[in-house]
Amino acid sequence: TEMNRTPLKELLIERASEFKRDRIHAAFVLHKAEILEAINEGWSVHSVWKTLVDAKKINMSYQAFSRLVKRAKNGVDLRISTIIPSSSSGFTMDATPDKNKLY
């Protein structure tokens, strides 16, 4: 699990998106295996959250953290690729109006 803590991955997560929600999800995904392992060993969700916040590994509210833990336990796909949309949305901007589509 040391691979999950590489500085490169931490930097990628910081740059993952300009939206705080995406960074929160990405930080959770980075530590997901350790989080679930600790909880399965009997540590409380609150203890795990507090430890990660104090260590500056995550920056999210307890409510957001516990919601992500619940989703992870229920098998919801939390991979970064499913959380952060790709830059190509398929939308292309055409500022020239189509006169046939105007009223």
N, C-alpha and C positions, 0 to 999 in steps of 0.2 A: 504493500500500500504506500510505500515511500514515493513511488512514481506519481501518485495522486497529488503530492505536495510540491511538485517542481515549480520553481519560480516562473518558468515559461507558462505553465497552465494558469497560474495566478494572474500573470499579466494579460493573458488572453481573456480571462474572465472579466478583468477590469475594463478591457476594451470591447467586450462582447456587444455592448449596446449602450446607447445613451440613456436608456430607460432603467431606472432603479429596480423595477420589478424583475427585469431580465438578469441583472447582476445578482440579485438576491437568489433567484432560481439557480443560476450558474454556480454560485458559491455553495449552495446546498448540494448540487449534483457532485461537485468536486469532493465533498466530504461524506457523501451519502453512505458509502460502504461502512465507514468508521462509525457514523451516527447510528445506523441500524444495528451494527454489531454491539455497540455499547448498550443500546436499549434492550436488545435481546439478552444481554448478560445481566440485566436487572437494574441498570442505571435509569433514573427517571428522565423523561423528556426535558423537564425543566433544568436538571443538572447538566445534561449534555449541552443544551442551548446556552446556559450561563457560562459554562467552561469555554465554548467556542467564541462567544462574544467577548469574554475577558481576554482571550488569547488573540483577539482581533482577526479571527479566521472567517467570521461571518458578521454581518451588520444588518440584522433584521429583528423585528419584534418577535416576542415569544409566540404571539398568535399566528404570525406568518410561518414561523418555524414548525409549530405543532401541526398546522394545516399541511405543510409539505411532508412531515413525518407520516401523517395519516395517509396521504396520497401514496407515498412510497410503500408503506405497508400493504396497501390495497392493490398494489401492482400497477399503478398508473405510470405510464411511460414518462420519465422525467429527464430523459437524455437532453443534452444541450441542443442538439439539432432539432428537437421537437419543440423547444421552448423559444429559441431565438430564431425569428424568421430569416430566411435567406434574403440577400439584398436584391435579388431579382424577383419582383413580385408579378411580373408579366404585364404590368401597366406601363404604357408609354404615353407621354403627354404630347398632345398635338394641339397647339394654341390656335391653329387655323380652323374656324368653324366650318362645318359642312352645311352648305346652304340648303341641301335637300333634307336635312334633318331638323332644320329650324321651322318654326310655325309659319 
